[in-house]
Amino acid sequence: MSTAVPPIGITTPGGSTPEFDAFGPWIDVVPDATEIPRLYRGFPIDFATTELVLKVPRAISRRDATPAMDLYDHLIVVGDDRLTILSRHDSWYSELTVGFEQIAIIVDSVTLLDGVLAIHTLSGETASFAYNGASEKVVARLVDLLRSREQAAVPALPPGAPRAALIGAPLPPLGLDDLGRNDAVFVTSFGELLGREPGLRVFAAHGRRVLEVRGGAAVTLAHLVKPAILNGALLCGSDTELQLLSRRDWITRGGAPEVSQSRTIVPLAKLTGVAGRPHPLYPGVEIITITAGGASIEIVAPLGSSLAESLHSAAPRRA
């Protein structure tokens, strides 16, 4: 649920403030009420029952900040039964609340210092915020906390109930160069995940590849100059989730190395559909839509690839 909260009569103090002195590009943990940014101090937070509170700074440099500014774009509150995101709008803020049981899909992506966390809900609403990539580890902590709260909020399925399930044997361990030098990051990222989550298994992976294009002479010539690249990806999972490691953009143009990273998490109990269609411009490529209630995301994969087949096999079975 999203609501708008009017201004709360904040006056600007003279000189420096602790909030200004501590301001930087990183997301900070708020340990108690004394460190809540002044814009959000009218919002009630019970720190005795709240597991995590984060303040997300404005995307401005330190030299452009002043003590008179409200310096934090968002306040993230993980309460006992919901996630709350307060977002700054000039001198007032809006409130968006998401019950943990409503979390359907989480996408965390970073391109250099440009990070975005998006939380898609079963109702079709999306809670998102931008952040500086220097705070990637803090956001990963938030993501893992939301995952644990989501799983705790969903009743266990009874034995024999229809559910999503990956079909096929896991892949053998991947070597660092198995996906090509440009996509070795997926192998190392999976290794890091596996260190924290030993139950993860890899079900599909592929490296980047140059795409053919359908179209007239102008389109063909443009792609000769700047070829289309389908970026690599790695699909892993557990008994409760799909996790997809990829780039932020599935298809990019030109031959420069891609530096973005994206992690998409879909709870299997929330998965309601997987549907594919041919890409309109690139033959041999499939656009796969994953739905979870009212939430949906699109994934691009080589037609008939292990990634495409594994995603289709994850679709819910009907009794």
KATA-V448248 format. One record per residue. N is the residue number from 1. PSI is psi in whole degrees, -180 to 180 (999 if undefined). OMEGA is omega in whole degrees, -180 to 180 (none if undefined). Layout:
BEGIN
<<N PSI OMEGA> <N PSI OMEGA>>
END
This chain:
BEGIN
<<1 136 -179> <2 132 177> <3 157 177> <4 135 -179> <5 126 -177> <6 170 177> <7 150 -176> <8 24 172> <9 38 -180> <10 135 173> <11 151 -177> <12 121 178> <13 156 176> <14 154 178> <15 -163 -178> <16 163 177> <17 156 175> <18 -35 179> <19 -43 178> <20 -41 -179> <21 -33 -177> <22 -4 -172> <23 136 176> <24 -176 -176> <25 -7 -173> <26 154 173> <27 130 -179> <28 145 170> <29 135 177> <30 107 -174> <31 -25 -178> <32 178 -173> <33 -24 -177> <34 -20 -178> <35 12 173> <36 130 176> <37 143 -169> <38 -30 180> <39 -33 -172> <40 9 -174> <41 -14 175> <42 -8 -179> <43 127 -176> <44 128 177> <45 124 176> <46 99 -176> <47 -14 178> <48 -28 -178> <49 1 -179> <50 127 -175> <51 -33 -176> <52 134 173> <53 129 -179> <54 144 173> <55 128 -174> <56 119 -174> <57 161 172> <58 151 -180> <59 64 176> <60 157 179> <61 161 179> <62 -38 -177> <63 -19 178> <64 -5 -180> <65 150 176> <66 158 178> <67 -20 -178> <68 -14 -176> <69 151 162> <70 113 -164> <71 -1 -176> <72 124 -178> <73 -31 -175> <74 150 166> <75 122 -177> <76 123 -177> <77 117 175> <78 101 -178> <79 -163 -177> <80 -24 -179> <81 4 -177> <82 161 171> <83 134 177> <84 131 176> <85 116 174> <86 130 -175> <87 132 -176> <88 138 171> <89 94 -174> <90 -112 -176> <91 15 176> <92 173 -179> <93 154 174> <94 159 -179> <95 130 175> <96 125 180> <97 141 180> <98 119 173> <99 142 -177> <100 -32 180> <101 -15 -180> <102 -9 -178> <103 124 -175> <104 -45 -178> <105 136 176> <106 131 178> <107 119 178> <108 118 -177> <109 147 -180> <110 131 169> <111 107 -173> <112 -112 -180> <113 7 -178> <114 98 -179> <115 148 176> <116 128 172> <117 125 180> <118 129 179> <119 108 -179> <120 137 -176> <121 163 180> <122 -25 180> <123 -9 -179> <124 -3 178> <125 153 178> <126 126 173> <127 123 -177> <128 159 172> <129 150 176> <130 151 179> <131 162 177> <132 134 -177> <133 -14 176> <134 -18 -180> <135 23 -176> <136 -39 -179> <137 -35 177> <138 -42 179> <139 -38 176> <140 -38 176> <141 -43 177> <142 -45 -180> <143 -46 -180> <144 -35 177> <145 -43 178> <146 -39 178> <147 -45 -179> <148 -38 178> <149 -38 178> <150 -45 -179> <151 -37 179> <152 -26 -177> <153 -12 -178> <154 123 178> <155 144 177> <156 141 179> <157 138 177> <158 155 179> <159 135 178> <160 -2 -179> <161 146 176> <162 138 180> <163 166 175> <164 146 178> <165 132 176> <166 136 -180> <167 140 178> <168 158 -178> <169 146 175> <170 155 177> <171 152 172> <172 163 -179> <173 137 -179> <174 139 172> <175 163 -174> <176 -31 -177> <177 8 -176> <178 -30 180> <179 6 -176> <180 156 -175> <181 -37 -178> <182 -23 -176> <183 17 176> <184 -22 -180> <185 -30 180> <186 -36 178> <187 -45 -179> <188 -38 179> <189 -41 177> <190 -40 178> <191 -40 178> <192 -43 177> <193 -42 -178> <194 -34 177> <195 -30 179> <196 -27 -176> <197 83 -173> <198 -18 -178> <199 -3 -178> <200 145 177> <201 143 177> <202 129 -179> <203 -20 180> <204 152 177> <205 148 173> <206 154 176> <207 175 -180> <208 152 180> <209 149 177> <210 137 -176> <211 146 167> <212 162 -179> <213 144 173> <214 140 -178> <215 -175 -178> <216 -172 -175> <217 -38 -178> <218 -42 179> <219 -43 180> <220 -44 -180> <221 -42 180> <222 -36 -180> <223 -21 172> <224 -38 179> <225 -46 180> <226 89 -177> <227 152 176> <228 133 -179> <229 124 169> <230 115 -175> <231 158 -177> <232 169 180> <233 161 177> <234 126 179> <235 124 175> <236 172 -178> <237 174 177> <238 -166 178> <239 -11 -175> <240 -15 -173> <241 154 161> <242 141 172> <243 128 -178> <244 120 176> <245 126 -174> <246 -170 169> <247 165 179> <248 -42 178> <249 131 -177> <250 -40 -180> <251 129 176> <252 165 -179> <253 142 179> <254 169 -173> <255 7 -178> <256 146 177> <257 141 178> <258 131 -175> <259 -7 -178> <260 159 174> <261 143 180> <262 143 178> <263 118 -180> <264 130 -177> <265 126 179> <266 114 174> <267 128 -177> <268 -33 -179> <269 -19 -179> <270 -13 -176> <271 124 -178> <272 -13 -180> <273 150 173> <274 121 -178> <275 140 -179> <276 155 175> <277 150 180> <278 144 175> <279 135 -175> <280 -20 -175> <281 -30 -172> <282 111 178> <283 150 180> <284 12 -180> <285 139 -177> <286 136 172> <287 119 -176> <288 123 178> <289 123 176> <290 127 180> <291 146 176> <292 95 -172> <293 -126 178> <294 0 180> <295 147 177> <296 148 174> <297 158 179> <298 137 179> <299 141 180> <300 128 -176> <301 154 174> <302 136 180> <303 129 179> <304 6 -179> <305 167 177> <306 -32 178> <307 -48 180> <308 -45 -179> <309 -40 180> <310 -41 178> <311 -43 178> <312 -35 180> <313 -18 -180> <314 -6 -179> <315 146 -179> <316 141 175> <317 141 178> <318 141 180> <319 999 none>>
END
